[in-house]
């Protein structure tokens, strides 16, 4: 929910699509013993003042914290940034008497335990959106992929829409909300969908049309500016990137690396198709929303809906089809072996949502869920 902190390091000159990427992760703050949602106003105030380092940022609620990686060029570089950022956030939280929980919803807490961060931006959000902002008790994962210009960003955004559901399905970490098992892998997606500028964007066709849409939304009063476009994918308003905002927080670093790797490869592949002038699929908005809902409901544990084919398909087959489309690109950049291994691990281990539900069914203790997710989320801590 932040404006999207500037990733550390100088803004590069225009580079080919997908040459650089970075990731932002949002975390809940919990008591390290009871694992209840715990506001930490002093920690958030320090983050607002940028006293904790360039990777750590405040969020809309004082029960949340955000990390932002540096600008990366390789999967190894991204992994190193993620591990460092999570360790820095964990250390800062521990010094403030709390711990970081890397899931998109809390297993038993709710928005009633939140306190809005006292900053002008967040107060303006509450003034504009009222209960939607004050009830924002979810966390997300955002991947920024470098693009040379707005025209490329819009062309890739248009072409990426049918792929968003399968990417979402691989990241679910929010099966619980307000202490209830929702039956979803990503209930965050449903809760987030209440906002007027979320979900898959409509087909734009040109940067000019994109700018017209933004101007109309500003005129309507639903947003103040481009920083409040919360679509599943959007051109960043302050970075030379295309930002993918659809994913749940990945509890395991491996799953976050996998998600970012697939997103970046998809940007490279789709940018090349746009440059060649290949047709852009334009599935209806209703079908895109249906595909998004099914991904949030079942994750990789059932069937997904292909909005282009108009048919249900086994989720793991859908993942393999995505890999097949990206294989040449991944092999050409020596990323195929690592990405394939990460997919195999995800299939074997299951999503965070599936693991949380297994712990709940085995123990009946939601605190045990939170304890395990905290332990799994920060390597070496």
Secondary structure in CASP SS format (residue, H / E / C, confidence):
PFRMAT SS
TARGET T0000
AUTHOR 0000-0000-0000
METHOD secondary structure of the structure
MODEL  1
X C 1.00
X C 1.00
X C 1.00
X C 1.00
X C 1.00
X C 1.00
X C 1.00
X C 1.00
X C 1.00
X C 1.00
X C 1.00
X C 1.00
X C 1.00
X C 1.00
X C 1.00
X C 1.00
X C 1.00
X C 1.00
X C 1.00
X C 1.00
X E 1.00
X E 1.00
X E 1.00
X E 1.00
X E 1.00
X E 1.00
X E 1.00
X E 1.00
X E 1.00
X E 1.00
X C 1.00
X C 1.00
X C 1.00
X C 1.00
X C 1.00
X C 1.00
X E 1.00
X C 1.00
X C 1.00
X C 1.00
X H 1.00
X H 1.00
X H 1.00
X H 1.00
X H 1.00
X H 1.00
X H 1.00
X H 1.00
X C 1.00
X C 1.00
X C 1.00
X C 1.00
X C 1.00
X C 1.00
X C 1.00
X E 1.00
X E 1.00
X E 1.00
X C 1.00
X C 1.00
X E 1.00
X C 1.00
X C 1.00
X E 1.00
X E 1.00
X E 1.00
X E 1.00
X E 1.00
X C 1.00
X C 1.00
X C 1.00
X E 1.00
X C 1.00
X C 1.00
X H 1.00
X H 1.00
X H 1.00
X H 1.00
X H 1.00
X H 1.00
X H 1.00
X H 1.00
X H 1.00
X H 1.00
X H 1.00
X H 1.00
X H 1.00
X H 1.00
X H 1.00
X H 1.00
X H 1.00
X H 1.00
X H 1.00
X H 1.00
X H 1.00
X C 1.00
X C 1.00
X C 1.00
X E 1.00
X E 1.00
X E 1.00
X C 1.00
X C 1.00
X C 1.00
X C 1.00
X C 1.00
X C 1.00
X C 1.00
X C 1.00
X C 1.00
X H 1.00
X H 1.00
X H 1.00
X C 1.00
X C 1.00
X E 1.00
X C 1.00
X C 1.00
X C 1.00
X H 1.00
X H 1.00
X H 1.00
X H 1.00
X H 1.00
X H 1.00
X H 1.00
X H 1.00
X H 1.00
X H 1.00
X C 1.00
X H 1.00
X H 1.00
X H 1.00
X H 1.00
X C 1.00
X C 1.00
X C 1.00
X C 1.00
X C 1.00
X E 1.00
X E 1.00
X E 1.00
X E 1.00
X E 1.00
X E 1.00
X E 1.00
X C 1.00
X C 1.00
X C 1.00
X H 1.00
X H 1.00
X H 1.00
X H 1.00
X H 1.00
X H 1.00
X H 1.00
X H 1.00
X H 1.00
X H 1.00
X H 1.00
X H 1.00
X H 1.00
X H 1.00
X H 1.00
X H 1.00
X H 1.00
X H 1.00
X H 1.00
X H 1.00
X C 1.00
X C 1.00
X C 1.00
X C 1.00
X E 1.00
X C 1.00
X E 1.00
X E 1.00
X C 1.00
X C 1.00
X E 1.00
X E 1.00
X C 1.00
X C 1.00
X C 1.00
X C 1.00
X E 1.00
X H 1.00
X H 1.00
X H 1.00
X H 1.00
X H 1.00
X H 1.00
X C 1.00
X C 1.00
X C 1.00
X C 1.00
X C 1.00
X E 1.00
X E 1.00
X C 1.00
X C 1.00
X C 1.00
X C 1.00
X C 1.00
X C 1.00
X C 1.00
X H 1.00
X H 1.00
X H 1.00
X H 1.00
X H 1.00
X H 1.00
X H 1.00
X H 1.00
X H 1.00
X H 1.00
X H 1.00
X H 1.00
X H 1.00
X H 1.00
X C 1.00
X C 1.00
X C 1.00
X C 1.00
X C 1.00
X H 1.00
X H 1.00
X H 1.00
X C 1.00
X E 1.00
X E 1.00
X C 1.00
X E 1.00
X E 1.00
X E 1.00
X C 1.00
X C 1.00
X C 1.00
X C 1.00
X C 1.00
X E 1.00
X E 1.00
X E 1.00
X E 1.00
X E 1.00
X E 1.00
X E 1.00
X E 1.00
X C 1.00
X C 1.00
X C 1.00
X C 1.00
X H 1.00
X H 1.00
X H 1.00
X H 1.00
X H 1.00
X H 1.00
X H 1.00
X H 1.00
X H 1.00
X H 1.00
X H 1.00
X H 1.00
X H 1.00
X H 1.00
X H 1.00
X H 1.00
X H 1.00
X H 1.00
X H 1.00
X H 1.00
X H 1.00
X H 1.00
X H 1.00
X C 1.00
X C 1.00
X C 1.00
X C 1.00
X C 1.00
X C 1.00
X C 1.00
X C 1.00
X C 1.00
X H 1.00
X H 1.00
X H 1.00
X H 1.00
X H 1.00
X H 1.00
X H 1.00
X H 1.00
X H 1.00
X H 1.00
X H 1.00
X H 1.00
X H 1.00
X H 1.00
X C 1.00
X C 1.00
X C 1.00
X C 1.00
X E 1.00
X E 1.00
X E 1.00
X E 1.00
X C 1.00
X C 1.00
X C 1.00
X C 1.00
X E 1.00
X E 1.00
X E 1.00
X E 1.00
X H 1.00
X H 1.00
X H 1.00
X H 1.00
X H 1.00
X H 1.00
X H 1.00
X H 1.00
X H 1.00
X H 1.00
X H 1.00
X H 1.00
X H 1.00
X H 1.00
X H 1.00
X H 1.00
X H 1.00
X H 1.00
X C 1.00
X C 1.00
X C 1.00
X H 1.00
X H 1.00
X H 1.00
X H 1.00
X H 1.00
X H 1.00
X H 1.00
X H 1.00
X H 1.00
X H 1.00
X H 1.00
X H 1.00
X H 1.00
X H 1.00
X C 1.00
X C 1.00
X H 1.00
X H 1.00
X H 1.00
X H 1.00
X H 1.00
X H 1.00
X H 1.00
X H 1.00
X H 1.00
X H 1.00
X H 1.00
X H 1.00
X C 1.00
X C 1.00
X H 1.00
X H 1.00
X H 1.00
X H 1.00
X H 1.00
X H 1.00
X H 1.00
X H 1.00
X H 1.00
X H 1.00
X H 1.00
X H 1.00
X C 1.00
X C 1.00
X C 1.00
X C 1.00
END
